[in-house]
């Protein structure tokens, strides 16, 4: 009999469900308040377990949440920086992985009297910060505070986290509740009272888990007229219902009607998936997903949604993992959204604090579709492409698509015909280059709403500019739900069961988690991503980051082997390209490949374009060091490719800025110093003349046209950089912009620069480019040395040649007649007189003029007037004249005799009869004595 009773007792102990989520910290007293001592005891083996069996001291990295906090991540009054070992935050070791600290919240954190503390926040760490202890799932540890003297009630058992409590059918749940003062305490299960005690501070009972699905347990403490409530949910497990996925189901959310949506999650091998969100009051277990017979997909239909309303939601996978929807087109971030200004993203939905953890997805029926204004955009030819690469964050102060759209006129005047946006898909953090992508179908909200992005693309198309997206598919980071679904916290790697990722990277340059591009699931995902942006956002193509990593060939430890010809990688990239071209046969595909030419040749001949990094060679040439300055690898002919598919560049986001290097490391000889600002800017003109004129697509990095000279390493390599739009008002920098604009116009408009018949002689100080074409021949000459010299122009024919730099003609009787070039001087000769007004420097006019550093702004002008700023090197009579495009004088104004020095005048954009000029291009001529300076002005 005793044996039988003992067995029954053991059986009862096995049946009773204790706390499913072990407590990381225990708190004494049970209802801590802000003005009285509270003891926090940390169990290092619980939660993330990062400090289990740690040696040495343990410190509390701690702060508080107050009534001014916007989320659980918005800590206030943080006690010390992460690695500062302040004695006040040192934990007392109790042995057996237990640590303790006692503090009085208001005085310990020195919280302002006007603020109310709502919770204490903790992350525990070792002395050097290399290890940390957090709550389950890597969350910060939160200890709620209570109002002193108030009636408070809470469950002390079981401990239930945000993911609820899951139990088996007919299991027993031991329930304990506690009140802060003697009260009548009542316990309810699914609305029915199951126990009540009077004049008590505790209640204990056992509940039998009978009803399948979600169940709600509520605890009520009543003291006089004051009532306090606490509750938790538990879910009685049931097997996921097997049901075929509807034929019309897409990945992620499928909108069936204005009130219905179908959610579909690909998660092979998982046992159960629930969805929690606004539509079910975030009730765990309320909405289970069906599972397909093959165990790969989970889906559910949601009905009775309000048309046009945004619903936040997450998936709860296998009872313990909260993830967002990999295919969501909008996310909410608990940490970063509070830093997004309402001007950037108006009416951003608040994060569901306390109901969710990590990234949250959004679904919305009955969305208003964007109406595209440009529906027949003709993309520039590959040969003509001049791509402007930019990072929205560091290009415009407001870092939003609206301001970027307003800046398109600047780029249009520069003449570029394509814009490449560094990654804009939802990435981790806000202040990022974007190469840590997490949600591939959602534009990052830090740059504004999706409608503003579409308008930007529409307006770019309106101006003849293509939009190319930088796409990151070599790797993904830990915020990605696809990473999280198959992640091993102990190893910090994805598991072998992941359908998308390799547990270990295949090459040395990998960051984050390495995509397995041979996996069918990865191929499927890549195709969905690439077709989405082409169809939904009308983008014109992609630049694929680190495309050399799209391989399963293992080369860890040998970058040289990674660079070598890889047939499997070629086939993977061809497959990807083929799919893209079935969606849009004209889409640009640009690879950041930088592999052996034998492989790049195959890809180029297949129709893809590849980045051509000539930074080092152009840098050496611009600085005046010519031993490594031959940049002929920018030519597709040098590489023996069939087509001009090298996207050559002197700078990209990844390289140090040419101007910074010239100013800091430039060569010199006598009084000629490349390190001088104006000389360095002139060397940038020289480099540009030998960049844009070589046939083939080109790319420039933002503000290179203004000689941006802030180091890439300032504020850390990927850190924010200052934005200097005032450079545009500096005369010498504006001159560089004009040179870029003129050369870009020349490259795009003149057929000769599509010629396949050209010769490059780029080895020494004196460099030449010769182009032959039926329309005209071109000879580009330049002195990249730091001393004067002569050059053999090797003109292709005798006769009259026209200098695009000065506008002067040259009668050539001897094709080898020597020409003198000063250091940094260059010439662009053509056999056809070019009638454009964009002659590069008009240098003879400038040299003779008494007016220097002439700047006209704003330009374009919609105000009816402009400011003209200039310096007179000597006293002179000054007259301002306006001419139209046909050379007709429309107004003239005498300013009389002016003294030497700086002057600024306001010039009205009107005719002689004071009638406002109609929109168009005009020329403002500043006459000083017998000399003149001419500037173009655009009237809007």
Secondary structure, DSSP 8 states (H G I E B T S, - for coil): -HHHHHHHHHHHHHHEE--SS--SEEEESTT--TTSEEEEEEETTSTT-TTTT--S-EEEEEEEEETT-SSTT--BS-SS-TT---GGGB-EEEETTEEEEEEEHHHHHT--TT--EEEEEEEEEETTSS-EE-SGGG--EEEE---TTS--EEEEES--BTTBEEE-TT-EEEEEEEEEEEEEEEEEETTEEEEEEEEEEEEEEEEE--SSEEEEEEEEEEETTEEEEEEEEEEE-----B----TT--SEEEE-SSS-EEEEEE-TT-S-EEEEEGGGTT-TTSSB-EE-TTS-EEEEEE-S--TT-EEEEEEEETTTEEE--TT-S-EE-TTTGGGS-TTTSTT-----TTT--S-EEEEESS------S-SS-----GGG-EEEEE-HHHHSTT-SHHHHHHTHHHHHHHT--EEEE---EEESSSSS-S-SEEEEEEE-GGG--HHHHHHHHHHHHHTT-EEEEEE--SEE-TT-HHHHHTEETTTTEE-TT-SSB-SS-SSTT--SEEB-TTSHHHHHHHHHHHHHHHHHS---EEEETTGGG------TT-HHHHHS--HHHHHHHHHHHHHHHHH-TT-EEEE-----HHHHHHHHHTT-EEEEE-HHHHHHHHHT--TT---GGGSTTTTT-SS--EEEES--TTS--HHHHHHHH--EETTEETTSHHHHHHHHHHHHHTTTTSSS-EEEETTGGGT----TTTTSTTS-----GGGGGSHHHHHHHHHHHHHHHHHHH-GGGG-S-EEEE-SSSEEEEEE--SS--EEEEEE-SSS-EEEE---SSSEEEEETTT--EEEES-TT-EEEE-TT-EEEEESS----S--S--HHHHHH-SEEEEEEESSSB-SSEEEEEEEESS-EEEEEEEE-TT--EEEEEEEEEE-SEEEEEEEE-B-TTS-B--SEEEEEEEEETTEEEEEEEEE-
